[in-house]
Amino acid sequence: MVFKKMVVLMMGCLGLEKQPTQPAPPAENGESLTIDCGAARIRLSDGRFLAYTERGVPKNKSNYRVIVVHGFGSSKEMNFMVTQDILDELKIYLLLFDRAGYGESDPNPKRSLKSEASDIEELADKLQLGSKFYVLGVSLGCYPVWSCLKRIPDRLAGIALVVPYINYKWPSLPNNLTKDDYRKGLSRWTLFVARYAPRLLYWWLTQKLFPSSTVLDRNPAFFSRKDLEVLKNTPGYQLLSQNKIRNRTVFDSLRRDFIVAFGKWDFDPMDLTDPYPQKESTVHIWQGYEDKVVPFQLQRYVSGKLPWIRYHEVPDGGHLLVYDSAVCEAIIRSLVLGEDPPLYRPEIAN
């Protein structure tokens, strides 16, 4: 029972955007998380298709072009609650896409840190976003953004990492901050099972002998007060269900995403040097002080090791910051205009 809660926490908590309400149809080899291909799609150089959707002002009338990278178990239909009025005022074009294996995009059996950054760059080039564009990642969707920062910093006009998850395998994380963090053991256990015992994991998440895997639903141990309000008030909101995970292609895509995110990386983000010494672009981290999925203490440590990153902390915010329209407006304004609202400056004791 404890193990099941561990698995569900790690594989459910990291994809906290609005999910489609219809279960996925039976999967065949090569399908993605859904097979309705009504969305606009581009073909990548390796033959895979990526699906996308557009918001805001038309691309040819925009001042800023922002790619939004969704998290675990989500899609291009995620809720990023910046209003149309703000997008119109600032003339922002938003591009949301299904990462490999999600929504209407083809799976990538060779998914890696490098391929995630390559997909974003190729998407931007295929849609002619220009020599520079903005990237905004949410939760687990921040690992592709870290990879972009490492591999294609010259293409980025600005970067926002919103409630970015922490990989406990990063070598620079100090033991005194993580030794008592139950999430560290949780991620190691789940990564081991996902990598070496996928059949056991699949059975455990889909069997009906024990209580439902919806243990996370509205559980205050895993969600802040504001997160619980989101869960209560958002129509159609749901976490990963057994019906979804029972689709084997869905399960395999989620498992690969999880392994890449929590496995060993080919770089340590805290070893990155400032790629913008002339302040030609800016990098932001947005964190909720009451986030129970990613502790603010670790986020403060990461930003402290990388002083060229602008750190913003929402005092009463949890993990679901993208459901707060005021916070989303602040995120967008800081990303494209460089604003630094005093309300979101952390209060750090001397």
C-alpha positions as CSV (number, residue, x, y, z in Angstrom):
1,M,0.0,0.0,0.0
2,V,2.9,2.4,0.9
3,F,4.6,1.5,-2.4
4,K,1.5,2.2,-4.4
5,K,1.2,5.7,-2.8
6,M,4.8,6.3,-3.6
7,V,4.3,5.4,-7.3
8,V,1.1,7.4,-7.6
9,L,2.6,10.5,-5.9
10,M,5.6,10.6,-8.2
11,M,3.7,9.7,-11.4
12,G,0.7,11.8,-10.6
13,C,1.9,14.9,-8.8
14,L,4.1,16.1,-11.6
15,G,1.4,16.4,-14.2
16,L,-1.0,18.8,-12.6
17,E,-2.6,20.5,-15.6
18,K,-6.1,20.0,-16.9
19,Q,-6.5,16.5,-18.4
20,P,-8.9,15.5,-21.1
21,T,-12.1,14.0,-19.7
22,Q,-12.4,11.1,-22.2
23,P,-10.4,7.9,-21.8
24,A,-7.9,7.2,-24.6
25,P,-9.0,4.6,-27.1
26,P,-7.2,1.2,-27.4
27,A,-3.6,1.8,-28.6
28,E,-1.7,0.2,-31.5
29,N,2.0,0.4,-31.9
30,G,3.2,3.9,-32.7
31,E,0.2,5.7,-31.4
32,S,0.4,8.6,-28.9
33,L,-1.7,9.3,-25.8
34,T,-4.7,10.0,-28.0
35,I,-5.2,9.3,-31.7
36,D,-7.6,12.1,-32.8
37,C,-5.3,13.9,-35.2
38,G,-7.5,17.0,-35.8
39,A,-4.9,19.4,-34.5
40,A,-2.3,21.2,-36.6
41,R,0.9,19.2,-36.8
42,I,4.4,19.6,-38.1
43,R,6.7,16.9,-39.3
44,L,10.1,16.6,-37.7
45,S,13.3,15.7,-39.5
46,D,13.1,12.1,-38.1
47,G,9.6,11.7,-39.5
48,R,7.7,12.1,-36.2
49,F,4.8,14.6,-36.0
50,L,4.3,17.2,-33.3
51,A,0.8,18.6,-32.7
52,Y,0.4,22.2,-31.6
53,T,-2.2,24.9,-30.9
54,E,-1.9,28.7,-30.9
55,R,-3.2,31.4,-28.6
56,G,-2.9,35.2,-28.4
57,V,-2.4,37.5,-31.3
58,P,-1.6,36.3,-34.8
59,K,2.1,35.4,-35.2
60,N,2.7,38.0,-37.9
61,K,1.4,40.8,-35.6
62,S,3.1,39.7,-32.4
63,N,5.9,41.4,-30.5
64,Y,6.7,38.3,-28.5
65,R,6.6,34.6,-29.4
66,V,6.4,32.2,-26.4
67,I,6.5,28.4,-26.5
68,V,4.8,26.8,-23.5
69,V,6.1,23.3,-22.5
70,H,3.5,21.2,-20.6
71,G,4.3,18.9,-17.7
72,F,3.8,15.2,-17.0
73,G,0.5,13.6,-18.1
74,S,-0.7,16.8,-19.7
75,S,-0.9,18.2,-23.2
76,K,-1.2,21.3,-25.4
77,E,-4.7,21.8,-23.9
78,M,-3.2,22.6,-20.5
79,N,-4.6,25.6,-18.6
80,F,-2.1,28.5,-18.6
81,M,-4.5,31.2,-17.3
82,V,-3.1,34.3,-18.8
83,T,-6.1,36.4,-20.1
84,Q,-6.6,37.2,-23.8
85,D,-6.6,40.9,-22.7
86,I,-3.0,40.6,-21.5
87,L,-2.0,38.7,-24.7
88,D,-3.6,41.5,-26.8
89,E,-2.1,44.3,-24.7
90,L,1.4,42.9,-25.0
91,K,0.9,41.5,-28.5
92,I,2.0,38.0,-27.4
93,Y,1.7,34.9,-29.6
94,L,1.5,31.7,-27.5
95,L,2.5,28.3,-29.0
96,L,1.5,25.2,-27.0
97,F,2.5,21.8,-28.3
98,D,2.1,18.1,-27.3
99,R,5.5,16.8,-26.3
100,A,6.5,13.4,-27.9
101,G,4.0,10.7,-27.1
102,Y,1.5,13.1,-25.6
103,G,-1.8,14.2,-27.0
104,E,-1.7,14.1,-30.8
105,S,2.1,13.9,-31.1
106,D,4.0,10.8,-32.1
107,P,6.0,8.9,-29.4
108,N,9.8,9.0,-29.4
109,P,11.2,5.7,-28.2
110,K,14.6,7.5,-28.2
111,R,13.5,10.3,-25.9
112,S,16.3,12.1,-24.2
113,L,17.3,15.5,-22.8
114,K,18.8,16.3,-26.2
115,S,15.8,15.2,-28.2
116,E,13.4,17.4,-26.1
117,A,15.5,20.5,-26.8
118,S,15.8,19.5,-30.5
119,D,12.0,19.1,-30.8
120,I,11.5,22.6,-29.4
121,E,14.0,24.2,-31.7
122,E,12.7,22.4,-34.8
123,L,9.2,23.3,-33.9
124,A,10.2,26.9,-33.7
125,D,12.0,26.8,-37.1
126,K,9.1,24.9,-38.9
127,L,6.7,27.6,-37.7
128,Q,9.1,30.4,-38.5
129,L,9.2,32.0,-35.0
130,G,12.4,33.8,-35.9
131,S,16.0,33.6,-34.7
132,K,15.0,34.0,-31.0
133,F,11.9,33.0,-29.1
134,Y,10.7,32.7,-25.5
135,V,10.3,29.3,-23.7
136,L,8.1,28.7,-20.6
137,G,8.1,25.3,-18.9
138,V,5.8,24.0,-16.2
139,S,6.7,21.4,-13.6
140,L,8.2,18.3,-15.3
141,G,8.0,20.3,-18.5
142,C,11.0,22.3,-17.2
143,Y,13.5,19.5,-18.0
144,P,13.2,20.3,-21.7
145,V,13.7,23.9,-20.9
146,W,16.9,23.2,-18.8
147,S,18.1,21.3,-21.9
148,C,17.4,24.3,-24.2
149,L,19.3,26.5,-21.8
150,K,22.2,24.1,-22.0
151,R,22.1,23.4,-25.7
152,I,20.5,26.3,-27.6
153,P,20.9,29.4,-25.3
154,D,21.5,31.6,-28.3
155,R,18.0,30.9,-29.6
156,L,16.2,31.9,-26.4
157,A,15.0,35.5,-25.9
158,G,13.9,34.6,-22.4
159,I,13.2,31.6,-20.2
160,A,10.7,30.9,-17.4
161,L,10.7,27.8,-15.3
162,V,7.4,27.6,-13.4
163,V,7.4,25.3,-10.4
164,P,10.3,23.3,-11.9
165,Y,10.7,19.8,-10.4
166,I,14.0,18.9,-8.8
167,N,16.1,15.9,-9.9
168,Y,17.7,14.4,-6.8
169,K,20.4,13.0,-8.9
170,W,21.9,16.4,-9.7
171,P,25.4,16.1,-8.1
172,S,25.4,19.7,-6.7
173,L,22.4,19.2,-4.4
174,P,23.8,19.2,-0.9
175,N,23.0,16.1,1.3
176,N,22.0,18.3,4.3
177,L,19.1,19.6,2.2
178,T,17.9,16.3,0.8
179,K,18.8,13.6,3.3
180,D,15.5,13.9,5.2
181,D,13.4,14.7,2.2
182,Y,11.0,11.8,1.6
183,R,10.7,12.8,-2.1
184,K,14.3,11.7,-2.7
185,G,13.7,8.1,-1.7
186,L,10.4,8.2,-3.5
187,S,12.0,9.2,-6.8
188,R,14.7,6.6,-6.5
189,W,12.2,3.8,-5.8
190,T,9.9,4.8,-8.5
191,L,12.7,5.3,-11.0
192,F,14.1,1.8,-10.2
193,V,10.8,0.2,-10.7
194,A,9.9,2.2,-13.9
195,R,13.3,1.2,-15.4
196,Y,13.7,-2.4,-14.4
197,A,10.2,-3.7,-13.6
198,P,7.8,-1.9,-16.0
199,R,5.4,-4.9,-16.0
200,L,5.1,-4.9,-12.2
201,L,4.6,-1.1,-12.3
202,Y,1.9,-1.4,-15.0
203,W,0.1,-4.2,-13.0
204,W,0.3,-2.3,-9.8
205,L,-1.2,0.9,-11.2
206,T,-4.0,-0.8,-13.0
207,Q,-5.0,-3.7,-10.7
208,K,-8.3,-3.5,-8.8
209,L,-7.5,-5.7,-5.8
210,F,-6.4,-2.7,-3.6
211,P,-7.9,0.7,-3.2
212,S,-7.9,3.0,-6.2
213,S,-4.8,4.8,-7.3
214,T,-6.6,8.1,-7.0
215,V,-5.0,8.4,-3.5
216,L,-3.8,11.9,-4.5
217,D,-7.2,13.3,-5.3
218,R,-7.8,16.2,-2.9
219,N,-5.4,14.8,-0.3
220,P,-4.0,17.7,1.8
221,A,-0.8,15.8,2.4
222,F,0.1,16.4,-1.3
223,F,-1.6,19.7,-2.0
224,S,-1.6,23.2,-0.5
225,R,-4.8,25.1,0.4
226,K,-4.8,26.9,-2.9
227,D,-4.1,23.7,-4.9
228,L,-7.1,22.1,-3.2
229,E,-9.3,25.1,-4.3
230,V,-8.1,24.5,-7.9
231,L,-9.0,20.8,-7.6
232,K,-12.5,21.7,-6.2
233,N,-13.3,24.5,-8.7
234,T,-11.8,23.5,-12.0
235,P,-14.4,21.7,-14.2
236,G,-13.0,18.6,-15.9
237,Y,-9.9,18.5,-13.7
238,Q,-8.6,15.0,-13.0
239,L,-5.4,13.3,-12.3
240,L,-4.1,10.3,-14.2
241,S,-6.8,7.6,-13.9
242,Q,-6.5,3.8,-14.2
243,N,-8.4,4.0,-17.5
244,K,-5.7,6.2,-19.0
245,I,-2.8,4.3,-17.6
246,R,-4.4,1.0,-18.8
247,N,-3.7,2.1,-22.3
248,R,-0.2,0.6,-22.7
249,T,1.0,3.2,-25.1
250,V,0.0,5.9,-22.6
251,F,1.8,4.0,-19.9
252,D,5.0,3.5,-22.0
253,S,5.2,7.2,-23.0
254,L,4.7,8.4,-19.4
255,R,7.3,5.9,-18.1
256,R,9.9,7.1,-20.7
257,D,9.2,10.7,-19.8
258,F,9.6,9.9,-16.1
259,I,12.9,8.0,-16.6
260,V,14.5,10.8,-18.7
261,A,13.4,13.4,-16.2
262,F,14.5,11.6,-13.0
263,G,17.4,9.6,-14.4
264,K,21.1,10.7,-14.7
265,W,21.6,13.8,-16.8
266,D,24.5,14.6,-19.0
267,F,24.9,17.9,-17.2
268,D,24.2,19.5,-13.8
269,P,22.1,22.7,-14.1
270,M,24.0,24.2,-11.3
271,D,27.2,24.0,-13.3
272,L,25.8,26.2,-16.0
273,T,27.5,29.6,-16.5
274,D,25.6,32.7,-17.3
275,P,24.8,32.4,-21.0
276,Y,23.7,36.1,-21.1
277,P,26.5,38.2,-19.6
278,Q,25.3,41.2,-21.6
279,K,21.7,40.7,-20.2
280,E,20.5,40.0,-23.7
281,S,18.1,37.4,-22.3
282,T,16.7,36.7,-18.8
283,V,16.0,33.4,-17.0
284,H,13.3,33.2,-14.3
285,I,12.2,30.6,-11.7
286,W,8.7,30.8,-10.3
287,Q,8.0,28.8,-7.1
288,G,5.1,28.5,-4.6
289,Y,6.1,28.9,-1.0
290,E,3.5,26.3,0.0
291,D,4.3,23.9,-2.8
292,K,4.2,20.3,-1.4
293,V,5.5,18.7,-4.5
294,V,8.7,20.7,-4.9
295,P,10.0,22.3,-1.7
296,F,10.9,26.0,-1.8
297,Q,14.1,25.4,0.1
298,L,15.6,23.4,-2.8
299,Q,14.4,26.0,-5.3
300,R,16.1,28.8,-3.3
301,Y,19.3,26.8,-3.3
302,V,19.3,26.3,-7.0
303,S,18.6,29.9,-7.7
304,G,21.3,30.9,-5.1
305,K,23.9,28.8,-7.0
306,L,22.8,30.5,-10.2
307,P,22.6,34.2,-9.3
308,W,21.9,35.2,-12.9
309,I,18.5,33.5,-12.6
310,R,15.7,35.8,-11.3
311,Y,13.9,34.0,-8.5
312,H,10.2,34.7,-7.8
313,E,8.2,33.2,-4.9
314,V,4.5,33.3,-4.5
315,P,3.8,33.5,-0.8
316,D,0.6,31.5,-0.7
317,G,1.2,29.6,-3.9
318,G,1.2,25.8,-4.3
319,H,2.2,23.6,-7.2
320,L,-0.7,24.8,-9.4
321,L,0.5,28.3,-10.0
322,V,-0.7,28.2,-13.7
323,Y,-4.3,28.2,-12.5
324,D,-3.9,31.6,-10.9
325,S,-4.5,34.3,-13.5
326,A,-2.8,37.0,-11.5
327,V,0.3,34.9,-11.1
328,C,0.2,34.0,-14.8
329,E,0.1,37.7,-15.7
330,A,3.1,38.3,-13.5
331,I,5.0,35.4,-15.1
332,I,4.3,36.7,-18.6
333,R,5.2,40.3,-17.8
334,S,8.4,39.3,-16.1
335,L,9.4,37.1,-19.0
336,V,8.8,39.5,-21.8
337,L,9.1,42.9,-20.1
338,G,11.6,42.1,-17.3
339,E,9.2,43.2,-14.5
340,D,10.0,42.2,-10.9
341,P,6.9,42.5,-8.8
342,P,7.7,43.1,-5.1
343,L,4.9,40.8,-4.1
344,Y,6.8,37.8,-5.4
345,R,10.2,38.6,-3.9
346,P,11.0,35.9,-1.3
347,E,11.3,36.9,2.3
348,I,14.6,35.3,3.4
349,A,15.7,35.7,7.0
350,N,19.2,37.0,7.5
